[in-house]
């Protein structure tokens, strides 16, 4: 028996709270890396049918993206660097890739190299197909990789569709090789949260890490997420994406160091974007269009750029606030996704003045390719919150009022996204107005090669001449 006096003495004392331990922090961060549901054993016929459905989904998504570009079809034009940098480089020096813009872009270079072996007249079609197929495959990957955070298959499909129908995409992202590296960034985010179970899935995760880091040096900005993964998950088999990302870093390092040794380093502190301008870019080009591309311009005409941005910020703050208050299971993901999108945007435009300061025709907007990460992560956070709301309803059916509110909120999100995608499905952008019509260019190259006495021709774009060996041009 414990004496009453002793019990009284101990009960009067206020026991200090235990300090958080490393294990507690690891467990808390572990919510970012949940194990997805185990795939049920299926008969061979079911597996074949599933594969056919996924291939068909990629095909449908690819066609839909091509149709989003108005005017001259995307498959008849070549956009941006695909023409004057990657295709020209592939013809001049096959498989001899160099840094461009301060780093190497492996995927766009690879696409251009393959295109260079096709008949010259098919180059525009090949670039367009490569661009939309890569984007569609990225959406399919996210559908699978998000299973740990989104239980609802329908909401995961909605998330995949969100990448295909991203409102800002028609401006410059659709149907080119050069822009594929930007679609890889949100894929890498989800790959870093994914815990693949099978060896083929681990190989895919490693390939995503390698390809993204070796194609877009801005993938280095996701290193905090990678550090968190290394801290939480200790088994080596959990780090296929980490190994791929590190391998991509080695590829980039080789080209960046080579550039620096040859005096071509791109680092210039005087060219950094002022912090205020970077924040303005996030507000005007990320937050505002997250409500829809056409909606953003309507709000601008109604309240001005700053007023419209304030309206968008309030709408998003209320939406995320409701999720944080009512869905504790989604809090860590929501905070992480929004913070990663914000930090990624501000830093990426902070080190590159052009996209933040130089408006692009035809609507005088800034570099929308720098918004794909933040915009998609905002949608991801909303959909994860909606999924947790449905889980809460399923786990507590006695609370009919709460269940009705959850269904209403999810329905409102789906209706809003569907309406936005419908309105913003197709509009004139940079991809429409500045891409080169390819048929006359290809005809000129073939004609010049037919009359060349040296076996070479000279092509001039932006007042810069390129010498192309005709032996590397496939008629």
C-alpha positions as a printed NumPy array, in Angstrom:
array([[   0.   ,    0.   ,    0.   ],
       [   1.17 ,    3.534,   -0.79 ],
       [   0.849,    5.876,    2.186],
       [  -1.726,    8.599,    1.749],
       [   0.825,   11.263,    2.53 ],
       [   3.172,    9.992,   -0.144],
       [   0.33 ,    9.894,   -2.674],
       [  -0.656,   13.439,   -1.775],
       [   2.879,   14.702,   -2.174],
       [   3.23 ,   13.199,   -5.598],
       [  -0.184,   14.374,   -6.784],
       [   0.641,   17.974,   -5.839],
       [   3.662,   18.006,   -8.078],
       [   3.349,   19.114,  -11.702],
       [   5.206,   16.578,  -13.755],
       [   7.2  ,   18.161,  -16.589],
       [   6.115,   17.257,  -20.098],
       [   8.54 ,   15.014,  -21.922],
       [  10.474,   16.742,  -24.616],
       [   9.864,   15.643,  -28.18 ],
       [  12.262,   12.899,  -29.127],
       [  13.854,   12.194,  -32.448],
       [  11.506,    9.248,  -32.789],
       [   8.53 ,   11.536,  -32.175],
       [   9.685,   13.948,  -34.866],
       [  10.293,   11.046,  -37.2  ],
       [   6.822,    9.709,  -36.549],
       [   5.314,   13.146,  -37.166],
       [   7.155,   13.576,  -40.46 ],
       [   6.25 ,   10.01 ,  -41.351],
       [   2.768,   11.247,  -42.26 ],
       [   4.364,   12.71 ,  -45.394],
       [   5.459,    9.265,  -46.542],
       [   2.527,    6.927,  -45.944],
       [   2.466,    3.401,  -47.259],
       [  -0.02 ,    3.035,  -50.034],
       [  -2.594,    0.23 ,  -50.069],
       [  -1.346,   -3.154,  -51.162],
       [  -2.39 ,   -4.008,  -54.664],
       [  -4.827,   -6.927,  -54.599],
       [  -3.863,  -10.082,  -56.429],
       [  -5.525,  -10.037,  -59.829],
       [  -5.926,  -12.56 ,  -62.591],
       [  -3.865,  -12.153,  -65.726],
       [  -6.86 ,  -10.98 ,  -67.705],
       [  -7.565,   -8.236,  -65.177],
       [  -3.934,   -7.103,  -65.304],
       [  -3.991,   -6.964,  -69.096],
       [  -7.246,   -5.01 ,  -69.028],
       [  -5.773,   -2.584,  -66.502],
       [  -2.721,   -2.032,  -68.708],
       [  -4.947,   -1.445,  -71.759],
       [  -7.037,    1.097,  -69.843],
       [  -3.928,    2.994,  -68.745],
       [  -2.458,    3.068,  -72.254],
       [  -5.81 ,    4.305,  -73.555],
       [  -5.863,    6.992,  -70.848],
       [  -2.427,    8.202,  -71.942],
       [  -3.617,    8.318,  -75.542],
       [  -6.788,   10.234,  -74.703],
       [  -4.877,   12.684,  -72.516],
       [  -2.32 ,   13.247,  -75.289],
       [  -4.993,   14.009,  -77.882],
       [  -6.793,   16.309,  -75.453],
       [  -3.617,   18.291,  -74.848],
       [  -2.96 ,   18.704,  -78.564],
       [  -6.481,   20.019,  -78.999],
       [  -5.87 ,   22.676,  -76.339],
       [  -3.62 ,   24.65 ,  -78.714],
       [  -5.732,   26.783,  -81.103],
       [  -4.768,   28.168,  -84.494],
       [  -2.066,   26.248,  -86.322],
       [  -2.024,   22.691,  -84.939],
       [   0.813,   22.01 ,  -82.533],
       [   2.002,   19.127,  -84.698],
       [   2.683,   21.512,  -87.593],
       [   4.832,   23.922,  -85.626],
       [   8.058,   23.812,  -83.613],
       [   8.194,   25.799,  -80.404],
       [  11.06 ,   27.633,  -78.762],
       [  14.375,   25.939,  -78.163],
       [  13.305,   22.715,  -79.871],
       [  14.092,   24.415,  -83.184],
       [  17.155,   26.605,  -82.801],
       [  18.936,   24.793,  -79.962],
       [  18.026,   21.14 ,  -79.49 ],
       [  17.239,   19.98 ,  -83.049],
       [  20.07 ,   22.023,  -84.532],
       [  22.452,   20.69 ,  -81.882],
       [  21.359,   17.093,  -82.487],
       [  22.046,   17.481,  -86.213],
       [  25.369,   19.26 ,  -85.765],
       [  26.814,   16.967,  -83.082],
       [  24.807,   13.758,  -82.631],
       [  24.799,   12.524,  -79.007],
       [  27.269,   15.221,  -78.031],
       [  25.18 ,   17.232,  -75.6  ],
       [  26.237,   20.472,  -73.985],
       [  24.934,   22.742,  -71.251],
       [  22.362,   25.318,  -72.238],
       [  21.329,   28.16 ,  -69.971],
       [  23.898,   27.015,  -67.429],
       [  22.816,   23.372,  -67.127],
       [  22.02 ,   20.325,  -69.23 ],
       [  18.486,   19.251,  -70.19 ],
       [  18.779,   15.511,  -70.771],
       [  15.159,   14.733,  -71.696],
       [  14.717,   17.57 ,  -74.237],
       [  18.133,   16.718,  -75.703],
       [  17.21 ,   13.047,  -75.973],
       [  13.876,   13.829,  -77.636],
       [  15.585,   16.083,  -80.167],
       [  18.226,   13.448,  -80.895],
       [  15.578,   10.832,  -81.674],
       [  13.637,   13.351,  -83.781],
       [  16.775,   14.076,  -85.834],
       [  16.744,   10.498,  -87.169],
       [  13.182,   10.821,  -88.475],
       [  12.281,   12.32 ,  -91.852],
       [  12.833,   16.06 ,  -91.56 ],
       [   9.235,   16.907,  -92.455],
       [   8.002,   14.851,  -89.47 ],
       [  10.048,   16.739,  -86.888],
       [   7.237,   19.035,  -85.753],
       [   4.845,   16.103,  -85.328],
       [   7.445,   14.137,  -83.38 ],
       [   8.184,   17.015,  -80.993],
       [   4.48 ,   17.627,  -80.377],
       [   3.739,   13.953,  -79.732],
       [   6.754,   13.585,  -77.452],
       [   5.66 ,   16.601,  -75.424],
       [   2.072,   15.491,  -74.837],
       [   2.914,   11.826,  -74.281],
       [   5.5  ,   12.713,  -71.632],
       [   2.967,   14.978,  -69.903],
       [   0.287,   12.281,  -70.04 ],
       [   2.685,    9.695,  -68.609],
       [   3.521,   12.151,  -65.821],
       [  -0.188,   12.345,  -64.992],
       [  -0.436,    8.546,  -64.939],
       [   2.557,    8.317,  -62.608],
       [   0.989,   10.82 ,  -60.205],
       [  -2.226,    8.781,  -60.219],
       [  -0.288,    5.812,  -58.843],
       [   2.189,    7.65 ,  -56.614],
       [  -0.539,    9.596,  -54.786],
       [  -2.273,    6.458,  -53.494],
       [  -0.726,    6.837,  -50.035],
       [  -2.239,   10.29 ,  -49.583],
       [  -5.472,    9.928,  -51.566],
       [  -7.568,    6.839,  -50.859],
       [ -10.305,    7.663,  -53.352],
       [  -9.491,    6.337,  -56.807],
       [ -11.801,    8.934,  -58.332],
       [  -9.988,   11.79 ,  -56.611],
       [  -6.633,   10.389,  -57.717],
       [  -7.953,   10.336,  -61.267],
       [  -9.066,   13.947,  -60.732],
       [  -5.529,   14.829,  -59.654],
       [  -4.096,   13.223,  -62.795],
       [  -6.579,   15.112,  -64.959],
       [  -5.532,   18.321,  -63.181],
       [  -2.065,   18.003,  -64.688],
       [  -3.424,   17.352,  -68.177],
       [  -5.881,   20.265,  -67.994],
       [  -3.703,   22.698,  -66.067],
       [  -5.183,   26.152,  -66.842],
       [  -1.817,   27.821,  -67.623],
       [  -0.624,   25.052,  -69.952],
       [  -1.831,   26.414,  -73.339],
       [   0.3  ,   29.526,  -72.877],
       [   3.618,   27.733,  -73.513],
       [   3.788,   24.254,  -71.967],
       [   1.918,   21.96 ,  -74.353],
       [   3.354,   19.922,  -77.191],
       [   7.102,   20.469,  -77.192],
       [  10.248,   18.724,  -76.085],
       [  11.765,   21.718,  -74.322],
       [   8.854,   22.039,  -71.87 ],
       [   8.788,   18.374,  -70.825],
       [  11.328,   19.121,  -68.101],
       [   8.759,   21.364,  -66.382],
       [   6.148,   18.615,  -66.248],
       [   8.688,   16.421,  -64.469],
       [   8.901,   18.746,  -61.451],
       [   5.492,   17.953,  -59.858],
       [   6.143,   14.313,  -60.703],
       [   9.353,   14.412,  -58.673],
       [   7.461,   15.964,  -55.741],
       [   5.045,   13.046,  -55.671],
       [   7.843,   10.538,  -56.291],
       [   9.602,   11.803,  -53.157],
       [   6.45 ,   11.055,  -51.123],
       [   5.825,    7.689,  -52.751],
       [   6.862,    4.366,  -51.205],
       [   6.945,    1.839,  -54.055],
       [   6.689,   -1.812,  -53.032],
       [   7.943,   -3.695,  -56.086],
       [  11.268,   -3.598,  -57.88 ],
       [   9.768,   -2.342,  -61.151],
       [   8.093,    0.472,  -59.22 ],
       [  11.391,    1.309,  -57.507],
       [  13.084,    1.412,  -60.899],
       [  10.455,    3.869,  -62.122],
       [  10.987,    6.036,  -59.023],
       [  14.749,    6.035,  -59.604],
       [  14.24 ,    6.939,  -63.259],
       [  12.005,    9.858,  -62.263],
       [  14.635,   11.146,  -59.847],
       [  17.436,   10.839,  -62.385],
       [  15.535,   12.207,  -65.367],
       [  14.086,   15.183,  -63.522],
       [  17.314,   16.275,  -61.874],
       [  19.283,   15.732,  -65.081],
       [  16.753,   17.733,  -67.117],
       [  15.876,   20.65 ,  -64.853],
       [  18.411,   21.937,  -62.343],
       [  15.604,   23.576,  -60.358],
       [  14.815,   20.082,  -59.057],
       [  17.648,   20.763,  -56.603],
       [  15.191,   22.996,  -54.717],
       [  13.375,   19.856,  -53.532],
       [  16.359,   18.769,  -51.46 ],
       [  14.601,   19.529,  -48.097],
       [  11.928,   16.996,  -49.013],
       [  14.62 ,   14.479,  -49.862],
       [  16.379,   15.108,  -46.532],
       [  13.101,   14.537,  -44.698],
       [  12.639,   11.267,  -46.577],
       [  16.157,   10.12 ,  -45.672],
       [  15.496,   10.996,  -42.025],
       [  12.137,    9.235,  -41.781],
       [  12.723,    6.157,  -43.926],
       [  15.834,    4.253,  -42.934],
       [  15.741,    1.157,  -45.152],
       [  17.871,    1.441,  -48.309],
       [  15.079,   -0.02 ,  -50.449],
       [  12.984,    3.063,  -49.67 ],
       [  15.394,    5.378,  -51.436],
       [  15.271,    4.525,  -55.116],
       [  14.12 ,    8.057,  -55.922],
       [  16.889,    9.448,  -53.705],
       [  19.52 ,    7.452,  -55.572],
       [  18.136,    8.586,  -58.927],
       [  18.066,   12.22 ,  -57.801],
       [  21.676,   12.028,  -56.594],
       [  22.748,   10.469,  -59.897],
       [  21.038,   13.35 ,  -61.699],
       [  22.973,   15.771,  -59.496],
       [  26.218,   14.171,  -60.635],
       [  25.162,   14.603,  -64.265],
       [  24.345,   18.264,  -63.712],
       [  27.521,   18.845,  -61.713],
       [  29.662,   17.554,  -64.57 ],
       [  28.138,   20.05 ,  -67.021],
       [  28.004,   22.978,  -64.594],
       [  31.647,   22.502,  -63.594],
       [  32.657,   22.17 ,  -67.224],
       [  30.853,   25.416,  -68.014],
       [  32.578,   27.156,  -65.121],
       [  36.013,   25.919,  -66.215],
       [  35.388,   27.323,  -69.679],
       [  34.281,   30.667,  -68.274],
       [  30.6  ,   30.182,  -69.083],
       [  29.236,   30.27 ,  -65.548],
       [  25.704,   31.697,  -65.351],
       [  25.905,   32.879,  -61.743],
       [  25.597,   36.665,  -61.618],
       [  24.466,   38.196,  -58.34 ],
       [  23.645,   41.464,  -60.094],
       [  21.019,   39.692,  -62.23 ],
       [  19.035,   38.38 ,  -59.269],
       [  15.391,   39.409,  -59.096],
       [  14.529,   41.759,  -56.21 ],
       [  12.571,   39.916,  -53.467],
       [   9.573,   42.18 ,  -53.886],
       [   9.383,   41.348,  -57.58 ],
       [   9.615,   37.622,  -56.847],
       [   6.75 ,   37.889,  -54.363],
       [   4.734,   39.895,  -56.886],
       [   5.339,   37.148,  -59.443],
       [   3.999,   34.541,  -57.011],
       [   0.909,   36.616,  -56.342],
       [   0.114,   37.746,  -59.886],
       [   1.208,   34.678,  -61.877],
       [   0.632,   31.823,  -59.416],
       [  -2.084,   32.687,  -56.89 ],
       [  -4.343,   34.638,  -59.215],
       [  -4.42 ,   32.156,  -62.15 ],
       [  -4.931,   29.27 ,  -59.686],
       [  -8.617,   30.3  ,  -59.765],
       [  -8.587,   29.884,  -63.548],
       [  -6.828,   31.611,  -66.43 ],
       [  -9.878,   33.459,  -67.758],
       [ -11.126,   34.117,  -64.234],
       [  -7.822,   35.791,  -63.402],
       [  -8.18 ,   38.236,  -66.3  ],
       [ -11.786,   38.98 ,  -65.411],
       [ -10.74 ,   39.721,  -61.839],
       [  -7.923,   41.948,  -63.123],
       [ -10.384,   44.001,  -65.153],
       [ -12.631,   44.259,  -62.101],
       [ -10.167,   44.96 ,  -59.282],
       [  -6.752,   45.512,  -60.853],
       [  -3.77 ,   43.181,  -60.561],
       [  -3.2  ,   43.686,  -56.828],
       [  -6.88 ,   43.649,  -55.938],
       [  -7.498,   40.509,  -57.963],
       [  -4.517,   38.827,  -56.312],
       [  -5.88 ,   39.756,  -52.885],
       [  -9.237,   38.172,  -53.784],
       [  -7.518,   34.972,  -54.917],
       [  -5.379,   34.905,  -51.772],
       [  -8.461,   35.227,  -49.553],
       [ -10.301,   32.449,  -51.398],
       [  -7.336,   30.106,  -51.077],
       [  -6.68 ,   31.08 ,  -47.441],
       [ -10.292,   30.301,  -46.504],
       [ -10.185,   26.99 ,  -48.388],
       [  -6.944,   25.844,  -46.808],
       [  -8.006,   27.203,  -43.432],
       [ -11.108,   25.014,  -43.478],
       [  -8.988,   21.99 ,  -44.368],
       [  -6.485,   22.688,  -41.585],
       [  -9.245,   23.136,  -39.005],
       [ -11.464,   20.215,  -39.981],
       [  -9.029,   17.66 ,  -41.403],
       [  -6.035,   17.171,  -39.09 ],
       [  -4.795,   14.218,  -41.116],
       [  -4.266,   16.457,  -44.146],
       [  -2.517,   19.306,  -42.33 ],
       [   1.084,   18.252,  -42.856],
       [   0.604,   17.569,  -46.551],
       [  -1.274,   20.815,  -47.168],
       [   1.343,   22.921,  -45.381],
       [   4.178,   21.097,  -47.15 ],
       [   2.636,   21.342,  -50.628],
       [   1.806,   25.035,  -50.368],
       [   5.176,   25.871,  -48.785],
       [   7.121,   23.896,  -51.402],
       [   5.233,   25.627,  -54.214],
       [   5.851,   29.059,  -52.708],
       [   9.541,   28.508,  -51.976],
       [  10.135,   26.874,  -55.348],
       [   8.542,   29.766,  -57.242],
       [  10.168,   32.596,  -55.301],
       [  13.658,   31.081,  -55.47 ],
       [  13.448,   29.963,  -59.107],
       [  12.373,   33.385,  -60.39 ],
       [  14.675,   35.03 ,  -57.856],
       [  17.738,   33.559,  -59.557],
       [  16.407,   34.186,  -63.07 ],
       [  15.285,   37.73 ,  -63.705],
       [  13.79 ,   37.096,  -67.149],
       [  10.559,   35.219,  -66.312],
       [   9.722,   37.653,  -63.513],
       [  10.361,   40.894,  -65.416],
       [   9.933,   40.288,  -69.155],
       [   6.282,   40.025,  -70.267],
       [   5.54 ,   37.62 ,  -73.098],
       [   3.187,   38.125,  -76.015],
       [   0.308,   37.968,  -76.765],
       [  -1.192,   38.832,  -73.378],
       [   1.86 ,   40.384,  -71.735],
       [   2.102,   37.67 ,  -69.068],
       [   5.272,   36.56 ,  -67.336],
       [   6.955,   33.14 ,  -67.529],
       [   4.104,   30.724,  -66.841],
       [   6.356,   27.663,  -67.013],
       [   7.704,   28.736,  -63.626],
       [   4.211,   28.391,  -62.143],
       [   3.426,   24.774,  -62.969],
       [   4.916,   23.45 ,  -59.72 ],
       [   3.089,   25.816,  -57.354],
       [  -0.198,   25.722,  -59.275],
       [  -0.324,   21.944,  -59.354],
       [   0.62 ,   21.638,  -55.683],
       [  -2.231,   23.99 ,  -54.754],
       [  -4.645,   21.681,  -56.551],
       [  -2.947,   18.673,  -54.94 ],
       [  -3.466,   20.154,  -51.465],
       [  -7.148,   20.83 ,  -52.158],
       [  -7.739,   17.302,  -53.438],
       [  -5.891,   15.695,  -50.495],
       [  -8.065,   17.775,  -48.147],
       [ -11.182,   16.616,  -50.001],
       [ -10.072,   12.995,  -49.712],
       [  -9.627,   13.312,  -45.949],
       [ -13.081,   14.867,  -45.704],
       [ -14.532,   11.798,  -47.409],
       [ -12.576,    9.539,  -45.059],
       [ -13.998,   11.374,  -42.036],
       [ -17.499,   10.903,  -43.388],
       [ -16.922,    7.201,  -43.973],
       [ -15.434,    6.629,  -40.508],
       [ -18.222,    8.4  ,  -38.623],
       [ -21.548,    7.866,  -40.331],
       [ -23.421,    8.878,  -37.19 ],
       [ -22.577,   12.54 ,  -37.813],
       [ -24.974,   13.116,  -40.677],
       [ -24.451,   16.879,  -40.643],
       [ -20.685,   16.507,  -40.88 ],
       [ -21.092,   13.959,  -43.655],
       [ -23.315,   16.294,  -45.639],
       [ -20.801,   19.127,  -45.247],
       [ -17.982,   16.88 ,  -46.465],
       [ -19.896,   15.784,  -49.536],
       [ -20.897,   19.368,  -50.271],
       [ -17.306,   20.581,  -49.989],
       [ -15.968,   17.827,  -52.243],
       [ -18.74 ,   18.401,  -54.781],
       [ -18.028,   22.124,  -54.807],
       [ -14.325,   21.456,  -55.455],
       [ -15.063,   19.067,  -58.313],
       [ -17.55 ,   21.471,  -59.887],
       [ -15.131,   24.378,  -59.557],
       [ -12.246,   22.449,  -61.131],
       [ -14.419,   21.077,  -63.936],
       [ -15.796,   24.533,  -64.729],
       [ -12.313,   26.04 ,  -64.731],
       [ -10.931,   23.333,  -66.994],
       [ -13.828,   23.727,  -69.411],
       [ -13.403,   27.502,  -69.68 ],
       [  -9.611,   27.335,  -69.894],
       [  -9.392,   24.282,  -72.127],
       [  -8.319,   26.234,  -75.2  ],
       [  -7.041,   29.763,  -75.668],
       [  -4.422,   31.674,  -77.642],
       [  -1.037,   31.82 ,  -75.96 ],
       [   2.661,   32.003,  -76.606],
       [   2.635,   28.448,  -77.98 ],
       [   0.166,   29.559,  -80.659],
       [   1.625,   32.897,  -81.705],
       [   5.402,   32.425,  -81.678],
       [   5.941,   28.83 ,  -82.82 ],
       [   7.546,   28.365,  -86.234],
       [   5.544,   26.784,  -89.031],
       [   7.722,   23.782,  -89.798],
       [   6.831,   22.766,  -93.383],
       [   8.52 ,   25.726,  -95.124],
       [  11.603,   25.426,  -92.905],
       [  11.965,   21.715,  -93.655],
       [  11.459,   22.345,  -97.385],
       [  14.157,   25.028,  -97.373],
       [  16.655,   22.761,  -95.593],
       [  16.036,   19.946,  -98.063],
       [  16.283,   22.312, -101.039],
       [  19.497,   23.884,  -99.758],
       [  21.047,   20.474,  -99.135],
       [  20.104,   19.379, -102.651],
       [  22.064,   22.31 , -104.072],
       [  24.911,   22.405, -101.561],
       [  28.384,   21.797, -102.98 ],
       [  30.023,   21.423,  -99.559],
       [  27.55 ,   19.011,  -98.006],
       [  26.593,   21.68 ,  -95.488],
       [  23.988,   24.391,  -95.226],
       [  23.727,   27.51 ,  -93.082],
       [  20.602,   28.304,  -91.078],
       [  20.17 ,   31.698,  -89.405],
       [  17.736,   32.304,  -86.526],
       [  17.778,   35.368,  -84.27 ],
       [  20.73 ,   36.693,  -86.321],
       [  22.811,   33.678,  -85.306],
       [  24.054,   31.329,  -88.046],
       [  24.28 ,   27.553,  -87.662],
       [  26.148,   25.239,  -90.012],
       [  24.278,   21.947,  -90.522],
       [  25.839,   18.846,  -92.142],
       [  23.434,   17.491,  -94.739],
       [  24.527,   13.912,  -94.025],
       [  22.768,   14.157,  -90.641],
       [  19.489,   15.418,  -92.107],
       [  17.073,   12.62 ,  -92.988],
       [  14.996,   13.534,  -96.069]])
